[in-house]
Amino acid sequence: MIWIANLLVALVAALHVFFLILEMFLWTKPLGLKVFRQTPDKAETSKVLAANQGLYNGFLAAGLVWGLVYSNPAFAFQIKVFFLLCVIVAGVYGAMSVNKRILFVQALPAAIALVVLTFA
C-alpha cells in the first residue's frame, strides 16, 4: 500500500510542477490564459504575482519529492505529511479566496494522498 501512497504523493508533486510551469512561464501564453481564464491584459499586469505563486508551488513540489526520496522512512513520512498538509491548506485558501475549482484541483488530490499515506 505504501507504493500507492507514494504514487499519489508523486502525482501531487507533479501537479505542482505543472502549476509552477503554468504560473511562471505560461501565464501570458494561450494555455495559461485558458487555464486561468484570464484576459491578455489582466495576465500581463499580474504576471509577476503569478510567477511568485508558481515559485511557491515549486517549493511544495520540492518538499514532496524530498519526502519521497529521503532515506529514513519515519522522517520521510513526516515530510510527506507536512507538505501534503501545506498543499491542502493552500488549496482550501485558494478555493475560498480565488476560485472553488482550486479545492478539487489542488486540495482534493493532496487530501486523498494524505489519507492513503496515513493508512499505508
N, CA, C and O atoms as a Tinker XYZ file with bonds, in Angstrom:
   480  protein
     1  N      0.824000   -1.206000    0.000000    73     2
     2  CA     0.000000    0.000000    0.000000    64     1     3
     3  C      0.861000    1.260000    0.000000    63     2     4     5
     4  O      0.424000    2.309000   -0.474000    81     3
     5  N      2.093000    1.165000    0.533000    73     3     6
     6  CA     2.945000    2.350000    0.577000    64     5     7
     7  C      3.296000    2.824000   -0.830000    63     6     8     9
     8  O      3.466000    4.022000   -1.058000    81     7
     9  N      3.404000    1.890000   -1.773000    73     7    10
    10  CA     3.738000    2.306000   -3.136000    64     9    11
    11  C      2.593000    3.095000   -3.754000    63    10    12    13
    12  O      2.835000    3.997000   -4.556000    81    11
    13  N      1.342000    2.774000   -3.396000    73    11    14
    14  CA     0.192000    3.547000   -3.884000    64    13    15
    15  C      0.228000    4.948000   -3.276000    63    14    16    17
    16  O      0.001000    5.939000   -3.970000    81    15
    17  N      0.517000    5.023000   -1.972000    73    15    18
    18  CA     0.618000    6.318000   -1.306000    64    17    19
    19  C      1.715000    7.160000   -1.936000    63    18    20    21
    20  O      1.520000    8.345000   -2.207000    81    19
    21  N      2.865000    6.547000   -2.167000    73    19    22
    22  CA     3.974000    7.286000   -2.775000    64    21    23
    23  C      3.652000    7.709000   -4.205000    63    22    24    25
    24  O      4.076000    8.779000   -4.642000    81    23
    25  N      2.917000    6.893000   -4.928000    73    23    26
    26  CA     2.488000    7.260000   -6.276000    64    25    27
    27  C      1.571000    8.485000   -6.233000    63    26    28    29
    28  O      1.684000    9.388000   -7.063000    81    27
    29  N      0.670000    8.503000   -5.264000    73    27    30
    30  CA    -0.225000    9.660000   -5.111000    64    29    31
    31  C      0.539000   10.912000   -4.692000    63    30    32    33
    32  O      0.251000   12.006000   -5.176000    81    31
    33  N      1.500000   10.757000   -3.807000    73    31    34
    34  CA     2.342000   11.891000   -3.408000    64    33    35
    35  C      3.106000   12.410000   -4.626000    63    34    36    37
    36  O      3.214000   13.620000   -4.824000    81    35
    37  N      3.632000   11.503000   -5.433000    73    35    38
    38  CA     4.350000   11.902000   -6.649000    64    37    39
    39  C      3.420000   12.614000   -7.626000    63    38    40    41
    40  O      3.833000   13.561000   -8.296000    81    39
    41  N      2.176000   12.169000   -7.711000    73    39    42
    42  CA     1.197000   12.835000   -8.569000    64    41    43
    43  C      0.942000   14.266000   -8.099000    63    42    44    45
    44  O      0.887000   15.189000   -8.911000    81    43
    45  N      0.790000   14.445000   -6.803000    73    43    46
    46  CA     0.585000   15.793000   -6.255000    64    45    47
    47  C      1.816000   16.664000   -6.535000    63    46    48    49
    48  O      1.682000   17.836000   -6.884000    81    47
    49  N      3.001000   16.095000   -6.383000    73    47    50
    50  CA     4.227000   16.839000   -6.697000    64    49    51
    51  C      4.253000   17.228000   -8.172000    63    50    52    53
    52  O      4.595000   18.360000   -8.515000    81    51
    53  N      3.890000   16.288000   -9.042000    73    51    54
    54  CA     3.868000   16.575000  -10.484000    64    53    55
    55  C      2.855000   17.674000  -10.816000    63    54    56    57
    56  O      3.121000   18.536000  -11.654000    81    55
    57  N      1.707000   17.638000  -10.163000    73    55    58
    58  CA     0.719000   18.708000  -10.361000    64    57    59
    59  C      1.314000   20.064000  -10.016000    63    58    60    61
    60  O      1.089000   21.048000  -10.721000    81    59
    61  N      2.074000   20.111000   -8.927000    73    59    62
    62  CA     2.642000   21.384000   -8.506000    64    61    63
    63  C      3.783000   21.842000   -9.409000    63    62    64    65
    64  O      4.008000   23.043000   -9.561000    81    63
    65  N      4.491000   20.915000   -9.996000    73    63    66
    66  CA     5.477000   21.294000  -11.012000    64    65    67
    67  C      4.738000   21.877000  -12.222000    63    66    68    69
    68  O      5.180000   22.867000  -12.805000    81    67
    69  N      3.623000   21.263000  -12.591000    73    67    70
    70  CA     2.806000   21.784000  -13.688000    64    69    71
    71  C      2.281000   23.181000  -13.361000    63    70    72    73
    72  O      2.304000   24.069000  -14.214000    81    71
    73  N      1.807000   23.377000  -12.125000    73    71    74
    74  CA     1.347000   24.710000  -11.712000    64    73    75
    75  C      2.489000   25.720000  -11.799000    63    74    76    77
    76  O      2.287000   26.849000  -12.245000    81    75
    77  N      3.691000   25.317000  -11.373000    73    75    78
    78  CA     4.869000   26.183000  -11.469000    64    77    79
    79  C      5.080000   26.613000  -12.915000    63    78    80    81
    80  O      5.263000   27.798000  -13.191000    81    79
    81  N      5.057000   25.662000  -13.829000    73    79    82
    82  CA     5.284000   25.970000  -15.244000    64    81    83
    83  C      4.193000   26.904000  -15.770000    63    82    84    85
    84  O      4.484000   27.882000  -16.459000    81    83
    85  N      2.949000   26.600000  -15.443000    73    83    86
    86  CA     1.846000   27.449000  -15.888000    64    85    87
    87  C      1.982000   28.877000  -15.364000    63    86    88    89
    88  O      1.823000   29.839000  -16.115000    81    87
    89  N      2.272000   29.004000  -14.094000    73    87    90
    90  CA     2.277000   30.323000  -13.465000    64    89    91
    91  C      3.550000   31.119000  -13.742000    63    90    92    93
    92  O      3.506000   32.345000  -13.846000    81    91
    93  N      4.670000   30.435000  -13.860000    73    91    94
    94  CA     5.926000   31.164000  -14.067000    64    93    95
    95  C      6.233000   31.418000  -15.541000    63    94    96    97
    96  O      6.813000   32.450000  -15.880000    81    95
    97  N      5.856000   30.498000  -16.413000    73    95    98
    98  CA     6.296000   30.583000  -17.805000    64    97    99
    99  C      5.163000   30.696000  -18.823000    63    98   100   101
   100  O      5.378000   31.196000  -19.927000    81    99
   101  N      3.969000   30.242000  -18.470000    73    99   102
   102  CA     2.875000   30.218000  -19.442000    64   101   103
   103  C      1.709000   31.125000  -19.078000    63   102   104   105
   104  O      0.668000   31.082000  -19.732000    81   103
   105  N      1.865000   31.931000  -18.061000    73   103   106
   106  CA     0.778000   32.774000  -17.558000    64   105   107
   107  C      0.175000   33.657000  -18.649000    63   106   108   109
   108  O     -1.046000   33.801000  -18.721000    81   107
   109  N      1.014000   34.247000  -19.496000    73   107   110
   110  CA     0.521000   35.160000  -20.537000    64   109   111
   111  C      0.391000   34.465000  -21.896000    63   110   112   113
   112  O      0.051000   35.111000  -22.887000    81   111
   113  N      0.657000   33.172000  -21.951000    73   111   114
   114  CA     0.561000   32.398000  -23.187000    64   113   115
   115  C     -0.849000   31.797000  -23.310000    63   114   116   117
   116  O     -1.596000   31.777000  -22.332000    81   115
   117  N     -1.211000   31.313000  -24.496000    73   115   118
   118  CA    -2.579000   30.793000  -24.690000    64   117   119
   119  C     -3.019000   29.744000  -23.665000    63   118   120   121
   120  O     -4.148000   29.799000  -23.177000    81   119
   121  N     -2.144000   28.789000  -23.333000    73   119   122
   122  CA    -2.536000   27.769000  -22.355000    64   121   123
   123  C     -2.791000   28.384000  -20.981000    63   122   124   125
   124  O     -3.788000   28.067000  -20.334000    81   123
   125  N     -1.900000   29.256000  -20.540000    73   123   126
   126  CA    -2.087000   29.923000  -19.251000    64   125   127
   127  C     -3.346000   30.769000  -19.221000    63   126   128   129
   128  O     -4.078000   30.763000  -18.232000    81   127
   129  N     -3.601000   31.491000  -20.292000    73   127   130
   130  CA    -4.815000   32.316000  -20.371000    64   129   131
   131  C     -6.066000   31.446000  -20.274000    63   130   132   133
   132  O     -7.032000   31.802000  -19.601000    81   131
   133  N     -6.034000   30.301000  -20.957000    73   131   134
   134  CA    -7.186000   29.398000  -20.955000    64   133   135
   135  C     -7.396000   28.753000  -19.580000    63   134   136   137
   136  O     -8.508000   28.743000  -19.052000    81   135
   137  N     -6.317000   28.217000  -19.013000    73   135   138
   138  CA    -6.432000   27.515000  -17.729000    64   137   139
   139  C     -6.923000   28.455000  -16.629000    63   138   140   141
   140  O     -7.786000   28.092000  -15.831000    81   139
   141  N     -6.370000   29.653000  -16.594000    73   139   142
   142  CA    -6.705000   30.584000  -15.515000    64   141   143
   143  C     -7.801000   31.573000  -15.896000    63   142   144   145
   144  O     -8.129000   32.475000  -15.125000    81   143
   145  N     -8.372000   31.396000  -17.103000    73   143   146
   146  CA    -9.489000   32.234000  -17.564000    64   145   147
   147  C     -9.159000   33.721000  -17.434000    63   146   148   149
   148  O     -9.915000   34.502000  -16.855000    81   147
   149  N     -8.012000   34.079000  -17.990000    73   147   150
   150  CA    -7.504000   35.453000  -17.921000    64   149   151
   151  C     -7.619000   36.131000  -19.282000    63   150   152   153
   152  O     -7.593000   35.472000  -20.321000    81   151
   153  N     -7.742000   37.426000  -19.263000    73   151   154
   154  CA    -7.592000   38.195000  -20.487000    64   153   155
   155  C     -6.101000   38.493000  -20.641000    63   154   156   157
   156  O     -5.373000   38.506000  -19.648000    81   155
   157  N     -5.637000   38.733000  -21.868000    73   155   158
   158  CA    -4.217000   39.058000  -22.037000    64   157   159
   159  C     -3.778000   40.262000  -21.211000    63   158   160   161
   160  O     -2.681000   40.259000  -20.651000    81   159
   161  N     -4.618000   41.289000  -21.127000    73   159   162
   162  CA    -4.251000   42.484000  -20.348000    64   161   163
   163  C     -4.128000   42.179000  -18.861000    63   162   164   165
   164  O     -3.167000   42.588000  -18.208000    81   163
   165  N     -5.112000   41.457000  -18.337000    73   163   166
   166  CA    -5.073000   41.113000  -16.911000    64   165   167
   167  C     -3.876000   40.207000  -16.603000    63   166   168   169
   168  O     -3.221000   40.362000  -15.572000    81   167
   169  N     -3.601000   39.267000  -17.501000    73   167   170
   170  CA    -2.461000   38.366000  -17.303000    64   169   171
   171  C     -1.150000   39.148000  -17.326000    63   170   172   173
   172  O     -0.253000   38.884000  -16.526000    81   171
   173  N     -1.041000   40.084000  -18.217000    73   171   174
   174  CA     0.193000   40.875000  -18.316000    64   173   175
   175  C      0.436000   41.676000  -17.043000    63   174   176   177
   176  O      1.570000   41.758000  -16.572000    81   175
   177  N     -0.608000   42.262000  -16.487000    73   175   178
   178  CA    -0.427000   43.075000  -15.278000    64   177   179
   179  C     -0.198000   42.240000  -14.025000    63   178   180   181
   180  O      0.308000   42.748000  -13.024000    81   179
   181  N     -0.567000   40.959000  -14.073000    73   179   182
   182  CA    -0.420000   40.119000  -12.877000    64   181   183
   183  C      0.670000   39.058000  -13.024000    63   182   184   185
   184  O      0.783000   38.175000  -12.173000    81   183
   185  N      1.468000   39.127000  -14.080000    73   183   186
   186  CA     2.425000   38.040000  -14.332000    64   185   187
   187  C      3.511000   37.926000  -13.268000    63   186   188   189
   188  O      3.992000   36.822000  -13.011000    81   187
   189  N      3.911000   39.023000  -12.645000    73   187   190
   190  CA     4.928000   38.938000  -11.591000    64   189   191
   191  C      4.350000   38.237000  -10.360000    63   190   192   193
   192  O      5.022000   37.418000   -9.734000    81   191
   193  N      3.115000   38.558000  -10.022000    73   191   194
   194  CA     2.463000   37.872000   -8.896000    64   193   195
   195  C      2.275000   36.390000   -9.197000    63   194   196   197
   196  O      2.466000   35.544000   -8.322000    81   195
   197  N      1.902000   36.078000  -10.436000    73   195   198
   198  CA     1.712000   34.678000  -10.819000    64   197   199
   199  C      3.039000   33.914000  -10.741000    63   198   200   201
   200  O      3.072000   32.767000  -10.295000    81   199
   201  N      4.113000   34.544000  -11.169000    73   199   202
   202  CA     5.421000   33.894000  -11.111000    64   201   203
   203  C      5.806000   33.599000   -9.660000    63   202   204   205
   204  O      6.372000   32.545000   -9.367000    81   203
   205  N      5.504000   34.516000   -8.767000    73   203   206
   206  CA     5.767000   34.310000   -7.346000    64   205   207
   207  C      4.947000   33.127000   -6.834000    63   206   208   209
   208  O      5.454000   32.286000   -6.091000    81   207
   209  N      3.704000   33.070000   -7.228000    73   207   210
   210  CA     2.829000   31.958000   -6.865000    64   209   211
   211  C      3.407000   30.640000   -7.387000    63   210   212   213
   212  O      3.418000   29.631000   -6.681000    81   211
   213  N      3.884000   30.664000   -8.623000    73   211   214
   214  CA     4.469000   29.479000   -9.223000    64   213   215
   215  C      5.687000   28.991000   -8.462000    63   214   216   217
   216  O      5.892000   27.789000   -8.294000    81   215
   217  N      6.492000   29.940000   -8.004000    73   215   218
   218  CA     7.674000   29.582000   -7.225000    64   217   219
   219  C      7.278000   28.846000   -5.945000    63   218   220   221
   220  O      7.911000   27.856000   -5.577000    81   219
   221  N      6.245000   29.319000   -5.276000    73   219   222
   222  CA     5.774000   28.645000   -4.071000    64   221   223
   223  C      5.263000   27.239000   -4.390000    63   222   224   225
   224  O      5.478000   26.311000   -3.611000    81   223
   225  N      4.594000   27.080000   -5.522000    73   223   226
   226  CA     4.167000   25.737000   -5.925000    64   225   227
   227  C      5.367000   24.833000   -6.163000    63   226   228   229
   228  O      5.313000   23.635000   -5.886000    81   227
   229  N      6.442000   25.403000   -6.673000    73   227   230
   230  CA     7.674000   24.640000   -6.852000    64   229   231
   231  C      8.251000   24.180000   -5.523000    63   230   232   233
   232  O      8.760000   23.064000   -5.414000    81   231
   233  N      8.174000   25.039000   -4.514000    73   231   234
   234  CA     8.659000   24.644000   -3.183000    64   233   235
   235  C      7.822000   23.498000   -2.619000    63   234   236   237
   236  O      8.359000   22.589000   -1.986000    81   235
   237  N      6.513000   23.540000   -2.845000    73   235   238
   238  CA     5.658000   22.440000   -2.382000    64   237   239
   239  C      6.040000   21.136000   -3.082000    63   238   240   241
   240  O      6.138000   20.086000   -2.447000    81   239
   241  N      6.252000   21.214000   -4.389000    73   239   242
   242  CA     6.664000   20.023000   -5.144000    64   241   243
   243  C      8.005000   19.510000   -4.635000    63   242   244   245
   244  O      8.181000   18.305000   -4.452000    81   243
   245  N      8.948000   20.413000   -4.406000    73   243   246
   246  CA    10.274000   20.011000   -3.926000    64   245   247
   247  C     10.175000   19.316000   -2.571000    63   246   248   249
   248  O     10.866000   18.326000   -2.333000    81   247
   249  N      9.333000   19.820000   -1.692000    73   247   250
   250  CA     9.157000   19.189000   -0.382000    64   249   251
   251  C      8.573000   17.792000   -0.497000    63   250   252   253
   252  O      8.996000   16.879000    0.211000    81   251
   253  N      7.606000   17.623000   -1.383000    73   251   254
   254  CA     7.022000   16.294000   -1.573000    64   253   255
   255  C      8.040000   15.315000   -2.156000    63   254   256   257
   256  O      8.107000   14.158000   -1.740000    81   255
   257  N      8.826000   15.781000   -3.114000    73   255   258
   258  CA     9.872000   14.922000   -3.686000    64   257   259
   259  C     10.907000   14.585000   -2.620000    63   258   260   261
   260  O     11.381000   13.451000   -2.553000    81   259
   261  N     11.257000   15.549000   -1.797000    73   259   262
   262  CA    12.183000   15.290000   -0.687000    64   261   263
   263  C     11.650000   14.154000    0.183000    63   262   264   265
   264  O     12.394000   13.244000    0.547000    81   263
   265  N     10.356000   14.210000    0.515000    73   263   266
   266  CA     9.759000   13.157000    1.312000    64   265   267
   267  C      9.790000   11.802000    0.619000    63   266   268   269
   268  O      9.913000   10.767000    1.274000    81   267
   269  N      9.680000   11.809000   -0.691000    73   267   270
   270  CA     9.711000   10.555000   -1.445000    64   269   271
   271  C     11.094000    9.920000   -1.499000    63   270   272   273
   272  O     11.217000    8.696000   -1.555000    81   271
   273  N     12.131000   10.747000   -1.483000    73   271   274
   274  CA    13.486000   10.200000   -1.651000    64   273   275
   275  C     14.275000   10.107000   -0.348000    63   274   276   277
   276  O     15.356000    9.518000   -0.332000    81   275
   277  N     13.765000   10.670000    0.736000    73   275   278
   278  CA    14.515000   10.658000    1.993000    64   277   279
   279  C     14.687000    9.219000    2.486000    63   278   280   281
   280  O     13.754000    8.419000    2.415000    81   279
   281  N     15.859000    8.899000    2.974000    73   279   282
   282  CA    16.203000    7.511000    3.294000    64   281   283
   283  C     15.594000    6.973000    4.593000    63   282   284   285
   284  O     15.403000    5.764000    4.720000    81   283
   285  N     15.293000    7.829000    5.540000    73   283   286
   286  CA    14.709000    7.375000    6.807000    64   285   287
   287  C     13.186000    7.361000    6.662000    63   286   288   289
   288  O     12.567000    8.422000    6.573000    81   287
   289  N     12.573000    6.165000    6.636000    73   287   290
   290  CA    11.131000    6.075000    6.382000    64   289   291
   291  C     10.259000    6.871000    7.361000    63   290   292   293
   292  O      9.262000    7.468000    6.955000    81   291
   293  N     10.623000    6.884000    8.624000    73   291   294
   294  CA     9.814000    7.598000    9.615000    64   293   295
   295  C      9.842000    9.100000    9.362000    63   294   296   297
   296  O      8.808000    9.765000    9.410000    81   295
   297  N     11.033000    9.628000    9.092000    73   295   298
   298  CA    11.125000   11.070000    8.823000    64   297   299
   299  C     10.551000   11.404000    7.448000    63   298   300   301
   300  O      9.967000   12.472000    7.268000    81   299
   301  N     10.709000   10.506000    6.479000    73   299   302
   302  CA    10.129000   10.709000    5.147000    64   301   303
   303  C      8.609000   10.827000    5.257000    63   302   304   305
   304  O      7.990000   11.651000    4.583000    81   303
   305  N      8.021000    9.999000    6.110000    73   303   306
   306  CA     6.573000   10.061000    6.343000    64   305   307
   307  C      6.184000   11.449000    6.868000    63   306   308   309
   308  O      5.220000   12.053000    6.397000    81   307
   309  N      6.940000   11.941000    7.840000    73   307   310
   310  CA     6.642000   13.258000    8.425000    64   309   311
   311  C      6.776000   14.374000    7.384000    63   310   312   313
   312  O      5.965000   15.300000    7.354000    81   311
   313  N      7.787000   14.285000    6.545000    73   311   314
   314  CA     7.984000   15.283000    5.494000    64   313   315
   315  C      6.786000   15.281000    4.547000    63   314   316   317
   316  O      6.241000   16.337000    4.225000    81   315
   317  N      6.381000   14.103000    4.106000    73   315   318
   318  CA     5.252000   13.995000    3.173000    64   317   319
   319  C      3.970000   14.520000    3.812000    63   318   320   321
   320  O      3.207000   15.239000    3.167000    81   319
   321  N      3.729000   14.169000    5.061000    73   319   322
   322  CA     2.528000   14.651000    5.753000    64   321   323
   323  C      2.544000   16.170000    5.834000    63   322   324   325
   324  O      1.542000   16.821000    5.538000    81   323
   325  N      3.680000   16.739000    6.236000    73   323   326
   326  CA     3.773000   18.193000    6.362000    64   325   327
   327  C      3.466000   18.890000    5.037000    63   326   328   329
   328  O      2.655000   19.816000    4.994000    81   327
   329  N      4.108000   18.449000    3.965000    73   327   330
   330  CA     3.916000   19.131000    2.685000    64   329   331
   331  C      2.540000   18.863000    2.091000    63   330   332   333
   332  O      1.987000   19.736000    1.423000    81   331
   333  N      1.976000   17.693000    2.314000    73   331   334
   334  CA     0.600000   17.456000    1.874000    64   333   335
   335  C     -0.365000   18.368000    2.625000    63   334   336   337
   336  O     -1.304000   18.899000    2.032000    81   335
   337  N     -0.140000   18.552000    3.925000    73   335   338
   338  CA    -0.979000   19.475000    4.695000    64   337   339
   339  C     -0.827000   20.914000    4.179000    63   338   340   341
   340  O     -1.807000   21.655000    4.105000    81   339
   341  N      0.386000   21.295000    3.830000    73   339   342
   342  CA     0.603000   22.629000    3.245000    64   341   343
   343  C     -0.187000   22.784000    1.949000    63   342   344   345
   344  O     -0.808000   23.822000    1.720000    81   343
   345  N     -0.167000   21.763000    1.107000    73   343   346
   346  CA    -0.911000   21.798000   -0.154000    64   345   347
   347  C     -2.410000   21.913000    0.124000    63   346   348   349
   348  O     -3.108000   22.684000   -0.536000    81   347
   349  N     -2.897000   21.159000    1.084000    73   347   350
   350  CA    -4.323000   21.194000    1.423000    64   349   351
   351  C     -4.716000   22.583000    1.923000    63   350   352   353
   352  O     -5.727000   23.134000    1.488000    81   351
   353  N     -3.933000   23.144000    2.822000    73   351   354
   354  CA    -4.238000   24.485000    3.340000    64   353   355
   355  C     -4.224000   25.508000    2.209000    63   354   356   357
   356  O     -5.122000   26.344000    2.119000    81   355
   357  N     -3.212000   25.447000    1.349000    73   355   358
   358  CA    -3.140000   26.373000    0.216000    64   357   359
   359  C     -4.338000   26.198000   -0.714000    63   358   360   361
   360  O     -4.888000   27.177000   -1.219000    81   359
   361  N     -4.737000   24.947000   -0.936000    73   359   362
   362  CA    -5.887000   24.684000   -1.796000    64   361   363
   363  C     -7.194000   25.189000   -1.206000    63   362   364   365
   364  O     -8.021000   25.756000   -1.921000    81   363
   365  N     -7.385000   24.990000    0.079000    73   363   366
   366  CA    -8.599000   25.482000    0.739000    64   365   367
   367  C     -8.623000   27.013000    0.713000    63   366   368   369
   368  O     -9.657000   27.615000    0.423000    81   367
   369  N     -7.502000   27.628000    1.013000    73   367   370
   370  CA    -7.435000   29.088000    0.980000    64   369   371
   371  C     -7.697000   29.609000   -0.440000    63   370   372   373
   372  O     -8.439000   30.573000   -0.629000    81   371
   373  N     -7.086000   28.965000   -1.422000    73   371   374
   374  CA    -7.313000   29.375000   -2.806000    64   373   375
   375  C     -8.765000   29.219000   -3.213000    63   374   376   377
   376  O     -9.303000   30.068000   -3.925000    81   375
   377  N     -9.405000   28.151000   -2.774000    73   375   378
   378  CA   -10.820000   27.933000   -3.083000    64   377   379
   379  C    -11.694000   29.005000   -2.446000    63   378   380   381
   380  O    -12.680000   29.445000   -3.037000    81   379
   381  N    -11.327000   29.419000   -1.244000    73   379   382
   382  CA   -12.113000   30.441000   -0.553000    64   381   383
   383  C    -11.874000   31.835000   -1.116000    63   382   384   385
   384  O    -12.784000   32.664000   -1.129000    81   383
   385  N    -10.671000   32.096000   -1.576000    73   383   386
   386  CA   -10.324000   33.458000   -1.953000    64   385   387
   387  C    -10.278000   33.714000   -3.461000    63   386   388   389
   388  O    -10.401000   34.859000   -3.895000    81   387
   389  N    -10.102000   32.659000   -4.264000    73   387   390
   390  CA    -9.930000   32.873000   -5.707000    64   389   391
   391  C    -10.993000   32.143000   -6.518000    63   390   392   393
   392  O    -11.777000   32.770000   -7.231000    81   391
   393  N    -11.018000   30.808000   -6.406000    73   391   394
   394  CA   -11.914000   30.028000   -7.250000    64   393   395
   395  C    -12.151000   28.667000   -6.590000    63   394   396   397
   396  O    -11.203000   28.014000   -6.153000    81   395
   397  N    -13.387000   28.251000   -6.520000    73   395   398
   398  CA   -13.732000   26.973000   -5.872000    64   397   399
   399  C    -13.100000   25.770000   -6.570000    63   398   400   401
   400  O    -12.915000   24.726000   -5.944000    81   399
   401  N    -12.765000   25.899000   -7.858000    73   399   402
   402  CA   -12.113000   24.810000   -8.591000    64   401   403
   403  C    -10.818000   24.368000   -7.928000    63   402   404   405
   404  O    -10.438000   23.199000   -8.005000    81   403
   405  N    -10.140000   25.311000   -7.274000    73   403   406
   406  CA    -8.849000   25.011000   -6.647000    64   405   407
   407  C     -8.998000   23.917000   -5.590000    63   406   408   409
   408  O     -8.077000   23.132000   -5.366000    81   407
   409  N    -10.149000   23.872000   -4.952000    73   407   410
   410  CA   -10.393000   22.839000   -3.947000    64   409   411
   411  C    -10.277000   21.445000   -4.569000    63   410   412   413
   412  O     -9.737000   20.530000   -3.947000    81   411
   413  N    -10.776000   21.288000   -5.778000    73   411   414
   414  CA   -10.780000   19.984000   -6.431000    64   413   415
   415  C     -9.479000   19.688000   -7.161000    63   414   416   417
   416  O     -9.069000   18.532000   -7.259000    81   415
   417  N     -8.833000   20.720000   -7.671000    73   415   418
   418  CA    -7.611000   20.530000   -8.450000    64   417   419
   419  C     -6.384000   20.398000   -7.555000    63   418   420   421
   420  O     -5.455000   19.657000   -7.881000    81   419
   421  N     -6.373000   21.110000   -6.428000    73   419   422
   422  CA    -5.191000   21.138000   -5.568000    64   421   423
   423  C     -5.411000   20.417000   -4.245000    63   422   424   425
   424  O     -4.650000   19.514000   -3.899000    81   423
   425  N     -6.437000   20.803000   -3.506000    73   423   426
   426  CA    -6.620000   20.263000   -2.151000    64   425   427
   427  C     -7.081000   18.808000   -2.151000    63   426   428   429
   428  O     -6.590000   18.007000   -1.356000    81   427
   429  N     -8.013000   18.458000   -3.026000    73   427   430
   430  CA    -8.554000   17.097000   -3.018000    64   429   431
   431  C     -7.500000   16.031000   -3.331000    63   430   432   433
   432  O     -7.424000   15.041000   -2.604000    81   431
   433  N     -6.686000   16.189000   -4.378000    73   431   434
   434  CA    -5.652000   15.164000   -4.603000    64   433   435
   435  C     -4.695000   15.014000   -3.414000    63   434   436   437
   436  O     -4.290000   13.903000   -3.071000    81   435
   437  N     -4.341000   16.134000   -2.796000    73   435   438
   438  CA    -3.454000   16.067000   -1.627000    64   437   439
   439  C     -4.146000   15.388000   -0.452000    63   438   440   441
   440  O     -3.517000   14.619000    0.275000    81   439
   441  N     -5.426000   15.661000   -0.259000    73   439   442
   442  CA    -6.167000   15.026000    0.835000    64   441   443
   443  C     -6.270000   13.516000    0.621000    63   442   444   445
   444  O     -6.132000   12.738000    1.565000    81   443
   445  N     -6.511000   13.115000   -0.609000    73   443   446
   446  CA    -6.571000   11.675000   -0.910000    64   445   447
   447  C     -5.212000   11.035000   -0.652000    63   446   448   449
   448  O     -5.124000    9.971000   -0.040000    81   447
   449  N     -4.156000   11.689000   -1.121000    73   447   450
   450  CA    -2.802000   11.154000   -0.887000    64   449   451
   451  C     -2.512000   11.070000    0.614000    63   450   452   453
   452  O     -1.912000   10.098000    1.070000    81   451
   453  N     -2.925000   12.063000    1.373000    73   451   454
   454  CA    -2.682000   12.060000    2.818000    64   453   455
   455  C     -3.430000   10.911000    3.502000    63   454   456   457
   456  O     -2.872000   10.244000    4.373000    81   455
   457  N     -4.663000   10.681000    3.121000    73   455   458
   458  CA    -5.429000    9.581000    3.717000    64   457   459
   459  C     -4.777000    8.239000    3.390000    63   458   460   461
   460  O     -4.602000    7.404000    4.278000    81   459
   461  N     -4.416000    8.027000    2.125000    73   459   462
   462  CA    -3.799000    6.763000    1.742000    64   461   463
   463  C     -2.447000    6.604000    2.439000    63   462   464   465
   464  O     -2.110000    5.518000    2.910000    81   463
   465  N     -1.677000    7.689000    2.502000    73   463   466
   466  CA    -0.375000    7.640000    3.187000    64   465   467
   467  C     -0.548000    7.287000    4.663000    63   466   468   469
   468  O      0.219000    6.496000    5.210000    81   467
   469  N     -1.538000    7.863000    5.290000    73   467   470
   470  CA    -1.785000    7.621000    6.718000    64   469   471
   471  C     -2.089000    6.151000    6.995000    63   470   472   473
   472  O     -1.671000    5.610000    8.019000    81   471
   473  N     -2.810000    5.513000    6.090000    73   471   474
   474  CA    -3.203000    4.120000    6.306000    64   473   475
   475  C     -2.269000    3.119000    5.649000    63   474   476   477
   476  O     -2.488000    1.910000    5.736000    81   475
   477  N     -1.215000    3.623000    4.983000    73   475   478
   478  CA    -0.283000    2.707000    4.293000    64   477   479
   479  C      0.623000    1.997000    5.290000    63   478   480
   480  O      1.467000    1.193000    4.894000    81   479
